[in-house]
Amino acid sequence: MTNQANTLRIVAGDLRSRRITFPANGAIRPTGDRIRETLFNWLQGHTHNSVCLDLFAGSGALGIEAISRGANEVMFIEKESSIASALRSNLELLNITNGHVIDADALSWIKAHNSAKPFDIVFLDPPFSSELLVESCELLERSDMLSSQCRIYIELAQSISEIKLPTNWKSVKGKQAGHIYYYLISREVQ
């Protein structure tokens, strides 16, 4: 029997109410149902036919939700091999063929990756205790990976005003749920 703490449901779209499971691992902090629902309400009009990057994939909840809501393709980057394997199993179980799981460290992957298709939506939800968020934002902005109209979702344990984002990244929406702050960022081409 699966521990309820290690399952979550897809909120809406073609896969609505389907459940995914993930390993009991402290490195996984899946984005909750209500936050995902709010995020995808913010992204309404941007998700359909988009190419997405779930950079610190974990459970894959954000990327799978995007696929459920009409994203063309999602790239999931996850460095923990057991978590990446569970994510692959979930994609297979849900018959998702347009999701690609890459076992890699997020920062190393950005540095080495040349994007054939720029990403329209990026989900950034690194471990809260790390300094990965600011560096990944800077690396992404310097890369060729982001479309000119890219939307970036950021989830963190502090107000976004406390971190340094690229100057052309503007917060368009933001909320707080308990100790979690989450924002939708618009990338403006310089």
Secondary structure, 3 states (H helix, E strand, C coil): CCCHHHEEECCCCCCCCCEEECCCCCCCCCCCHHHHHHHHHHCCCCCCCCEEEECCCCCCHHHHHHHHCCCCEEEEEECCHHHHHHHHHHHHHCCCCCEEEEECCHHHHHHHCCCCCCEEEEEECCCCCCCHHHHHHHHHHHCCCEEEEEEEEEEECCCHHHCCCCCCEEEEEEEEECCEEEEEEEECCC
